[in-house]
């Protein structure tokens, strides 16, 4: 029952993020098509190997350089205000490599709860314990050094030190 509820919650969050991203992209596309964003053509001279034999004039290539795609906006819509460090990304890769299905989502959610300093301390402690438990299960595959570094990182997240 808990797994089903968690899956429904994640599905709801996904749909909200998808809608917010779609609305933002549609808004920016509308601004581009209505001339609110000026697209400046850039003229580039072709390299010599692109020149045509017996060409009577210069060849110009115009490239429009719109700035509609903004990865920071997309990231903030998809990931919220949680920033992932390289260690976070390493943990997520381990979740994906050594677990399947809902377990990946559950472990990532635990990591996010641990990173969320506004969450109650007991919830953050439980989240840390679950991620550390996962790391101990996969310790033979990842090695003692990785286990030590990642568990120290998780402790640092919990204590804020």
C-alpha positions in Angstrom: 0.0 0.0 0.0 2.8 2.4 0.9 4.6 1.6 -2.4 1.5 2.3 -4.3 0.9 5.6 -2.6 4.6 6.6 -3.1 4.3 5.7 -6.8 1.1 7.8 -7.2 2.8 10.7 -5.4 5.8 10.5 -7.7 3.5 10.3 -10.8 1.6 13.3 -9.6 4.9 15.3 -9.1 6.1 14.2 -12.5 2.9 15.5 -14.1 3.2 18.8 -12.3 6.8 19.2 -13.4 5.9 18.2 -17.0 3.1 20.8 -17.1 5.2 23.5 -15.7 8.0 22.8 -18.2 5.5 22.7 -21.1 4.0 26.1 -20.0 7.4 27.7 -19.7 8.6 26.4 -23.1 5.3 27.5 -24.7 5.6 30.9 -23.2 9.2 31.3 -24.4 8.2 30.0 -27.9 5.4 32.6 -28.0 7.8 35.4 -27.1 10.2 34.3 -29.9 7.4 34.0 -32.5 5.9 37.4 -31.6 9.2 39.2 -31.8 9.8 39.9 -28.1 13.2 38.2 -28.3 15.4 39.5 -31.1 17.2 36.9 -33.0 20.4 38.3 -34.4 21.7 36.5 -37.5 25.4 35.9 -37.5 27.3 35.8 -40.8 30.0 33.2 -41.0 32.5 32.9 -43.8 32.8 29.3 -44.9 36.1 27.5 -44.8 38.1 27.2 -48.0 37.1 23.5 -48.4 33.4 24.6 -48.6 34.0 27.1 -51.5 32.5 26.2 -54.9 34.6 26.1 -58.0 33.8 28.8 -60.6 31.7 30.6 -58.0 31.1 34.2 -59.1 30.2 35.6 -55.7 30.9 35.2 -52.0 29.0 32.5 -50.1 27.5 33.6 -46.8 25.9 31.3 -44.2 23.4 32.9 -41.8 22.9 31.2 -38.5 20.2 32.2 -36.1 21.3 31.9 -32.5 18.2 31.9 -30.3 18.6 31.6 -26.6 15.3 29.8 -25.8 16.8 26.7 -24.3 17.9 27.5 -20.7 19.1 24.4 -18.8 18.9 26.2 -15.4 15.2 26.8 -15.9 14.6 23.2 -17.0 16.6 21.8 -14.1 14.8 23.9 -11.5 11.4 22.8 -12.9 12.4 19.1 -12.9 14.6 18.9 -9.8 13.0 21.7 -7.7 15.4 23.6 -5.5 17.6 20.5 -4.8 21.1 20.8 -6.2 22.9 17.6 -6.9 26.6 17.5 -6.1 29.0 15.0 -7.7 28.6 12.7 -4.7 24.8 12.9 -5.0 25.1 12.0 -8.7 27.4 9.1 -7.8 24.9 7.8 -5.3 22.0 8.0 -7.8 24.1 6.1 -10.4 24.7 3.4 -7.8 20.9 3.3 -7.0 20.3 2.8 -10.7 23.0 0.3 -11.2 22.3 -2.0 -8.2 18.5 -1.7 -7.8 15.5 -1.8 -10.0 12.1 -0.1 -10.4 10.6 1.6 -7.4 13.6 0.9 -5.3 15.6 3.4 -7.4 12.9 6.0 -6.8 12.6 5.3 -3.1 16.4 5.6 -2.5 16.6 8.8 -4.5 13.7 10.2 -2.5 15.5 9.2 0.7 18.6 11.1 -0.5 16.4 14.2 -1.3 14.8 14.0 2.2 18.3 13.9 3.7 19.4 16.9 1.7 16.2 18.9 2.6 17.2 20.8 5.8 13.6 21.8 6.3 12.6 18.1 6.9 12.3 17.0 10.5 15.5 15.5 12.0 14.1 12.1 12.7 13.0 11.8 9.0 16.4 12.8 7.8 18.1 10.3 10.2 15.8 7.5 8.8 16.6 8.6 5.3 20.3 8.5 6.0 20.0 5.0 7.6 18.2 3.6 4.5 20.8 5.0 2.1 23.7 3.8 4.3 22.0 0.4 4.5 21.9 0.3 0.7 25.6 1.2 0.5 26.5 -1.7 2.9 24.6 -4.1 0.8 26.5 -3.1 -2.3 29.9 -2.6 -0.5 31.5 -5.7 -2.1 30.8 -4.2 -5.5 31.8 -0.6 -4.8 34.7 -1.2 -2.5 35.6 0.0 1.0 37.0 3.3 0.0 33.8 4.4 -1.8 31.7 3.1 1.1 33.7 5.2 3.6 33.7 8.3 1.5 29.9 8.1 0.7 28.9 7.3 4.3 31.0 10.2 5.6 29.3 12.4 3.0 25.8 11.3 4.2 26.8 12.0 7.8 27.9 15.5 6.7 24.5 16.1 5.1 22.7 15.0 8.2 24.8 17.1 10.6 25.4 20.1 8.3 29.1 20.1 9.2 
